[in-house]
Amino acid sequence: MFMFKKSATMPAPGKAMPGRPTPIATAEKHFINGNPLKGPYPAGHAKAMFGMGCFWGAERKFWELGDGVFITAVGYAAGMTPNPSYEEVCSGQTGHNEVVLVVYDPNKISYEILLKTFWENHNPTQGMRQGNDVGTQYRSGVYAFTPAQRKAAEASKAMYEKALAGRRFGPVTTEILDAPEFYFAEGYHQQYLAKNPMGYCGLGGTGVACAIGTGVTAAH
């Protein structure tokens, strides 16, 4: 989230930082609603995971959805280094993306709403960057926990890419993967913009609406 250039190339296999065998310390409770960050989560709730640039601003977009969102948390995923630290991720030598984990009640908020929030609040055509934030940790990604989520994500990507092309944006570079392991970021990163309302947020959308809903459905 700091505006200086970082590596825009994933580390080669076998060249990533070694990391550590145990998780780094993080917060116990969500700063806004007091719910347990690491669980246990209520029965019937589902998980979703997204990468869309600096995770400070990205997380805020999801907790602002309100009722139906049990917790949001920021962390690192889709890389090679086990239990990485923020400094290690920033080096570009772990391969991790800055991501947001959302635990939600699908009876109150749909996965489609989460996808709409994802697509409309960043520019998914920029590759290994988001605005002035450059590096592999700022890439666009949807990480699916179920086959239904992945199907919905793929369908929404195709639909939104058509809408963007109509406004002369380039191809969507968003990676869509089965959810990899999520490593919680350090406690001070959790709900950062609630603790620091004037903190940096470089997140910005394209101004193109995502008309998700028609022909795109997903069970949790």
QUIZI-V550774 format. One record per backbone hydrogen bond with DSSP energy under -0.5 kcal/mol. CO is the residue of the C=O (numbers start at 1). NH is the residue of the N-H. Records with the same first field share a line. If there is no record, write none. Layout:
CO->NH + NH
This chain:
2->4
7->136
12->15
25->187
28->37 + 38
30->34
35->30
36->39
42->45
44->106
46->104
48->102
49->143
50->100
51->141
53->52
54->58
55->59
56->60
57->61
58->62
59->62 + 63
60->64
62->65
63->66
66->69
68->70 + 105
71->103
73->101
74->185
75->99
76->183
77->97
81->84
82->20
85->89
86->90
87->91
88->93
89->92
93->17
94->80 + 81
97->77 + 99
99->75
100->50
101->73
102->48 + 104
103->70 + 71
104->46 + 106
105->108 + 109
110->114
111->115
112->116
113->117
114->118
115->119
116->120
117->121
118->121
119->122
122->124 + 206
123->126
124->173 + 174
127->129 + 140
128->135
130->133
132->134
133->130
134->6
135->138
136->139
137->98
139->53
140->175
141->51
142->144 + 177
143->49
144->179
146->150
147->151
148->152
149->153
150->154
151->155
152->156
153->157
154->158
155->159
156->160
157->161
158->162
159->163
160->164
161->165
162->166
164->167 + 169
165->168
175->142 + 177
177->144
181->183
182->184
183->76
186->189 + 190
187->190
189->192
191->194 + 195
192->196
196->199
207->209
209->211
210->212
211->214
213->215 + 216
215->217
